[in-house]
Amino acid sequence: MNGKTKQLHKIVLTGGPCGGKTTGQSRLCTFFENLGWKVYRVPETANVLLSGGVKFSELSDDQVHTFQENLLKCMLQLENTYFELGESCDQNCLIICDRGAMDAAAYISSDKWDMIMEKNGFNMVDLRDNRYNQIIHMVSAACGAEDFYTTENHTSRSEDVSLAKSLDVKASASWIGHPYFNVIDNSTDFENKICRMIATVCQNLGIDTVDRLAPNSKKHKWLVKYLPNDDLFPPFQDFEVVHKYLQTYTKKMQARLRKRGQKGHWNYTHTIRKPKVQGQVIEEKKQINHRDYLNMLPQKDETHYPIYKKRRCFIYCNQYYQLDIYCKPCHKRCEGLILLETYSILEGQKLVDRLPKFLDIEAEVTGNAAYSMFNLSLAEDWDKSANFCQ
C-alpha cells in the first residue's frame, strides 16, 4: 500500500424498482477494479430467498413477519461474511451491498419492525448508521422517468408504476438519518445518472474523478500505432477481457457477454443495448455469475467472432485512460489493433495536448464505425455483410 492506510468502504445501493441498481453495481465494480481496488458484491438476500418458491400473496401476516425477521438475520450474516473478507484484504476494498438492513423496514409495519428489533437485540443506530459507510438511493424510473419504467427484464419484479413509486418512498424513508445518505434522482439521462452515482462514491472517498464522470463528458477514442515498453507507463492494471455477442430477436438490439479478470480470477457481465427511447440509447449491464455465463454461451451469435483483449488502465496527468490491445484469435482486421479511450469535457487541441506523450497516436477515431467493437467482431468481410452497424 506504499505506506498508505488501506481503505475499506462498505456501501448500500438501494431504491425502488427500476432505479438502475443492477447496472450501477456493475459499472461501480468495473470502475473501482480499474483503479486497482478489490470489489466484493453482496447479493440481494430477498432475491435469494424468493427464488426458492416464496410468494407473499400466499403467506399469512404471521408468516410474513417471520419471513422478514429471518430475511434480516440472513442478510446480516451474509454481509458479515463479505465484511470479514474485506477486513483481511491487503488492498483497498469496496463492498457493494445490494440493499441493506434498513430496506427490510420498508416492507413491514413499524410496530412489527420494532418487535423484530427488540426480540433480536438490534438497534437503529447500529443497523442504519454504524454498519455501512455510505447509502446510495437510486430513485425509481417510476418517479420522474415513467417512460423508461419496465419490469420485462426482472422475473421477480411485477410492480406497476404506482406501487413502484410507493416502494421507492418507503425505501428512502427507511435510511433517513444515515450520516452519508445520497439520493440519485432522474434529473439527467440514465448514463449521467450512473456517472453521478459513481462520482458520489468517489467524492466520499476523496478520489479525484477528473473528467470521466463530469455531466458533459464525452467518450473519445484514438488509434495507437504500437505498444511501448511497460516501464514508460505510469502505474497500471492489466486485465484479460473476452467479449462474445449473443443472438437477439431484432437487429436493432445488441447483446453480449463480457469475461474480465486477472490471474485466473474472473467477473462476468451481460450487456443489452436497446433501440433509442426519446433519443437515449438504453444500455443495461448486469453482473452475472460463472454458471449464468456458461448457460448463456450457447446463445452465441455465430456471425460474430469473440473479441480478445488485454485492457491496460492507468492515470496520466490526472486523466484516466483505458488502452485496449486486441489479441489473437481474431479477424485479420483486428490484428495489431490498439485503441486508447478516455472520457473528457475537453475538445480539439486542448484534449490532444493532454494525451500520454509516450504513446504514438495515429488518429482520433471517435464515432468511426470501423472501430466499434460490434463491427470489429463481424465474421464476414464488411463489404459482404448486411450486419455492419453505422
C-alpha positions in Angstrom: 0.0 0.0 0.0 3.1 2.3 -0.3 2.8 3.4 3.3 -0.8 4.5 3.0 -3.6 3.2 5.2 -5.8 0.6 3.4 -9.3 1.8 2.7 -12.4 -0.4 3.3 -15.6 1.2 2.1 -19.0 -0.5 2.6 -21.9 0.9 0.6 -25.5 0.1 0.2 -27.2 0.5 -3.2 -30.9 0.8 -2.6 -34.0 2.3 -4.2 -37.4 1.5 -5.7 -37.9 -0.9 -8.7 -36.1 0.0 -12.0 -33.8 2.6 -10.5 -30.6 1.4 -12.0 -29.2 -0.6 -9.1 -28.1 -3.6 -11.3 -26.4 -1.5 -13.9 -25.0 0.8 -11.2 -23.5 -2.1 -9.3 -21.8 -3.5 -12.5 -20.4 -0.1 -13.5 -19.2 0.8 -10.0 -17.5 -2.6 -9.7 -15.6 -2.1 -13.0 -14.7 1.5 -12.2 -13.0 0.6 -8.9 -11.4 -2.6 -10.2 -9.8 -0.4 -12.8 -8.3 1.7 -10.0 -6.8 -1.5 -8.5 -9.4 -2.0 -5.7 -10.7 -5.3 -4.7 -14.5 -5.3 -5.0 -17.0 -7.6 -3.3 -20.7 -7.6 -4.3 -23.2 -8.8 -1.7 -26.2 -10.3 -3.5 -29.7 -9.1 -2.6 -30.9 -11.5 0.1 -34.6 -11.2 -0.8 -34.0 -12.4 -4.3 -32.0 -15.4 -3.0 -34.9 -16.4 -0.7 -37.8 -15.6 -3.0 -36.2 -17.7 -5.8 -37.0 -20.7 -3.6 -40.7 -20.5 -4.3 -41.9 -18.0 -1.7 -44.9 -16.0 -2.7 -46.0 -13.2 -0.4 -49.6 -13.4 -1.6 -49.8 -17.0 -0.2 -48.4 -16.0 3.3 -50.3 -15.1 6.4 -49.5 -12.0 8.3 -47.6 -14.1 10.9 -45.6 -15.8 8.1 -44.7 -12.5 6.5 -43.4 -11.3 9.9 -41.4 -14.4 10.5 -40.0 -14.3 6.9 -38.9 -10.7 7.2 -37.2 -11.4 10.5 -35.3 -14.4 9.1 -34.5 -12.4 5.9 -32.9 -9.7 8.1 -30.8 -12.2 10.1 -29.8 -13.9 6.9 -28.8 -10.6 5.3 -26.6 -9.6 8.2 -24.8 -12.9 8.3 -24.3 -12.8 4.5 -22.9 -9.3 4.7 -20.7 -10.2 7.7 -19.0 -12.9 5.5 -18.0 -10.2 2.9 -17.1 -7.7 5.6 -14.6 -10.1 7.2 -13.1 -10.7 3.8 -12.8 -7.0 3.3 -11.1 -6.6 6.7 -8.5 -9.2 5.8 -7.9 -7.9 2.3 -4.4 -6.5 1.7 -5.6 -3.9 -0.8 -8.2 -1.1 -0.9 -11.6 -2.8 -0.8 -15.1 -1.7 -1.8 -18.0 -3.8 -0.7 -21.3 -3.2 -2.5 -24.4 -4.4 -0.7 -27.5 -4.9 -3.0 -29.9 -3.4 -0.4 -29.1 -3.3 3.3 -30.5 -3.9 6.7 -33.0 -1.0 6.8 -34.6 -2.0 3.5 -36.4 -4.7 5.3 -38.2 -2.0 7.3 -39.8 -0.7 4.1 -41.8 -4.0 3.7 -43.2 -4.4 7.2 -45.3 -2.2 9.6 -43.4 -0.1 12.1 -44.8 -2.0 15.1 -43.7 -5.4 13.8 -40.3 -3.9 12.8 -39.9 -2.7 16.4 -40.8 -6.2 17.6 -38.0 -7.7 15.5 -35.6 -5.1 16.8 -36.4 -5.8 20.4 -36.5 -9.6 20.1 -33.1 -9.8 18.4 -31.4 -7.1 20.4 -30.9 -4.8 17.4 -30.9 -1.0 17.4 -31.4 1.5 14.7 -28.1 3.3 15.2 -26.1 0.2 14.7 -28.1 -1.1 11.8 -28.5 2.2 10.0 -25.7 4.5 10.9 -22.7 2.4 12.1 -22.9 -0.7 9.8 -22.3 0.9 6.4 -20.1 3.8 5.3 -22.4 5.2 2.7 -26.0 4.7 1.4 -27.0 5.5 -2.2 -30.6 5.6 -3.1 -31.2 5.1 -6.8 -34.6 6.7 -7.5 -37.0 4.5 -9.4 -37.8 5.4 -13.0 -41.4 5.4 -11.9 -40.6 8.8 -10.2 -39.9 11.2 -13.0 -38.8 8.9 -15.8 -42.0 6.9 -16.3 -41.4 6.3 -20.0 -38.3 4.2 -19.0 -40.0 2.2 -16.3 -40.1 -1.5 -17.2 -40.4 -4.9 -15.5 -39.6 -7.0 -18.5 -36.0 -8.0 -17.6 -36.7 -8.9 -14.0 -38.5 -12.2 -13.3 -39.1 -11.3 -9.6 -40.4 -7.8 -10.4 -44.1 -7.2 -11.1 -44.8 -3.7 -9.6 -46.8 -1.2 -11.6 -45.8 2.4 -11.7 -48.0 3.4 -8.7 -46.6 0.6 -6.5 -43.1 1.3 -7.6 -43.4 5.0 -6.5 -44.7 3.9 -3.1 -41.9 1.4 -2.6 -39.3 4.0 -3.6 -40.6 6.4 -1.0 -40.6 3.8 1.7 -37.1 2.6 0.8 -35.6 6.1 1.0 -37.5 6.9 4.3 -36.0 3.8 6.0 -32.5 5.2 5.5 -33.1 8.8 6.5 -30.6 9.7 9.3 -27.6 7.9 7.9 -24.7 10.4 8.0 -23.8 9.7 4.4 -27.1 9.2 2.6 -27.1 10.2 -1.1 -30.2 10.3 -3.4 -29.5 9.9 -7.2 -32.6 11.2 -9.0 -33.8 11.1 -12.6 -32.9 14.7 -13.4 -30.5 13.6 -16.1 -30.4 10.8 -18.7 -29.6 7.3 -17.4 -25.9 7.4 -18.4 -25.3 10.5 -16.4 -27.4 9.1 -13.6 -24.9 6.2 -13.3 -21.9 8.6 -13.6 -23.3 10.8 -10.8 -23.7 7.7 -8.6 -20.1 6.7 -9.1 -18.9 10.3 -8.6 -20.8 10.4 -5.3 -18.9 7.3 -4.0 -15.5 8.8 -5.2 -16.3 12.1 -3.6 -16.9 10.3 -0.2 -13.6 8.5 -0.6 -11.7 11.6 -1.7 -10.9 10.1 -5.1 -10.4 12.6 -7.9 -12.7 11.5 -10.8 -11.4 14.2 -13.1 -13.3 14.5 -16.4 -14.5 10.9 -16.6 -17.7 11.4 -14.6 -18.5 15.0 -15.5 -22.0 15.5 -16.8 -20.8 17.0 -20.1 -18.0 14.4 -20.5 -17.7 12.6 -23.8 -16.0 9.3 -24.7 -13.0 9.7 -27.1 -11.1 7.0 -28.9 -7.7 7.1 -30.6 -5.8 4.6 -32.8 -2.3 3.8 -31.4 0.5 2.6 -33.6 2.3 0.3 -31.2 2.5 -0.8 -27.6 5.6 0.9 -25.9 7.6 -0.8 -23.2 5.9 -1.2 -19.8 8.4 0.9 -18.0 7.2 4.0 -19.9 3.8 3.7 -18.4 2.7 5.2 -15.0 1.3 2.6 -12.5 -1.2 0.5 -14.4 -3.6 -2.5 -14.0 -3.8 -5.1 -16.8 -6.9 -7.2 -17.4 -7.8 -10.1 -19.7 -11.1 -9.3 -21.5 -13.2 -11.5 -23.7 -16.4 -10.3 -25.4 -18.9 -12.6 -27.0 -22.0 -11.4 -28.9 -25.3 -13.1 -28.4 -28.3 -13.7 -30.7 -31.1 -11.1 -30.4 -34.7 -11.1 -31.8 -34.1 -7.8 -33.7 -31.1 -6.2 -35.4 -31.9 -3.0 -33.5 -30.7 -4.7 -30.3 -27.2 -5.9 -29.3 -26.4 -8.3 -26.5 -23.0 -9.5 -25.4 -21.2 -11.3 -22.6 -18.0 -10.0 -21.1 -15.5 -12.1 -19.1 -12.9 -9.9 -17.4 -10.2 -10.9 -14.9 -6.7 -11.1 -13.6 -4.5 -14.1 -12.7 -7.3 -16.6 -13.4 -10.0 -14.8 -11.4 -12.9 -13.5 -13.4 -16.1 -11.5 -13.2 -18.9 -11.7 -15.8 -21.2 -9.1 -17.3 -24.3 -9.4 -19.5 -25.0 -6.2 -21.5 -28.1 -5.4 -23.6 -28.0 -2.4 -25.9 -31.5 -1.4 -26.8 -33.0 0.9 -29.5 -33.2 4.6 -28.6 -36.1 5.8 -26.4 -36.7 9.6 -26.6 -33.2 10.0 -28.2 -31.4 7.9 -25.5 -29.6 4.7 -26.1 -30.6 2.3 -23.4 -27.7 0.0 -22.2 -28.4 -2.4 -19.4 -25.4 -4.1 -17.7 -25.9 -6.9 -15.3 -23.3 -8.7 -13.2 -23.8 -12.4 -13.5 -22.1 -15.5 -12.0 -20.0 -18.1 -13.8 -22.8 -20.6 -14.1 -25.1 -18.0 -15.7 -22.3 -17.1 -18.1 -21.9 -20.7 -19.2 -25.7 -21.1 -19.5 -25.8 -18.1 -21.9 -22.9 -19.1 -24.0 -25.0 -21.4 -26.3 -26.8 -18.2 -27.4 -23.6 -17.0 -29.1 -24.2 -15.2 -32.4 -22.1 -17.1 -35.0 -22.0 -14.1 -37.2 -19.5 -12.6 -34.8 -16.1 -13.7 -33.7 -15.2 -13.5 -30.0 -13.1 -10.4 -29.1 -10.0 -11.0 -27.0 -8.2 -8.0 -25.5 -5.6 -7.0 -22.9 -7.0 -3.9 -21.2 -4.5 -1.6 -19.6 -5.9 1.0 -17.2 -3.8 4.0 -16.0 -3.9 7.6 -14.9 -1.7 10.2 -16.8 -1.7 13.9 -15.8 -4.9 13.3 -13.8 -6.7 11.8 -16.8 -8.0 8.2 -16.6 -7.3 6.1 -19.7 -8.0 2.6 -20.9 -5.8 1.0 -23.6 -7.3 -2.0 -25.4 -4.7 -4.3 -27.1 -6.6 -6.7 -29.4 -5.3 -10.3 -29.3 -5.5 -13.4 -31.4 -7.5 -15.4 -32.4 -9.3 -12.6 -34.2 -10.4 -11.4 -37.6 -7.4 -10.1 -39.6 -8.9 -6.5 -39.3 -8.1 -6.7 -35.5 -4.5 -8.0 -35.7 -2.2 -5.5 -34.0 -5.1 -3.1 -33.2 -4.6 -0.8 -30.2 -7.2 1.7 -29.1 -6.9 4.3 -26.4 -10.1 5.6 -24.7 -10.9 8.3 -22.2 -13.8 10.5 -21.1 -13.2 14.2 -21.2 -15.0 17.6 -21.3 -12.2 18.9 -23.4 -12.2 19.1 -27.2 -9.8 19.6 -30.1 -6.2 20.6 -29.4 -6.7 21.0 -25.6 -7.6 17.4 -25.4 -4.8 16.3 -27.7 -2.3 18.2 -25.5 -3.3 16.0 -22.6 -2.7 12.7 -24.3 0.1 10.4 -23.0 3.4 11.6 -24.5 4.8 8.1 -24.5 2.1 6.8 -26.9 2.4 7.2 -30.7 -1.1 8.3 -31.6 -2.1 7.7 -35.2 -5.5 9.3 -35.4 -8.7 10.0 -33.4 -11.4 7.5 -34.3 -14.2 8.7 -32.0 -17.5 7.8 -33.7 -15.9 5.9 -36.5 -18.0 2.8 -37.1 -14.9 1.0 -38.4 -13.6 0.9 -34.8 -16.8 -0.1 -33.0 -16.4 -3.5 -31.2 -19.6 -4.7 -32.8 -18.3 -4.2 -36.3 -14.8 -5.3 -35.5 -16.2 -8.7 -34.3 -18.2 -9.4 -37.5 -17.1 -12.7 -39.1 -17.9 -11.6 -42.6 -15.9 -9.0 -44.5 -17.7 -5.7 -44.2 -18.3 -5.3 -47.9 -20.2 -8.6 -47.9 -22.1 -8.2 -44.5 -25.6 -6.8 -44.0 -24.9 -6.6 -40.3 -22.4 -3.7 -40.4 -23.8 -1.1 -37.9 -23.5 2.6 -38.8 
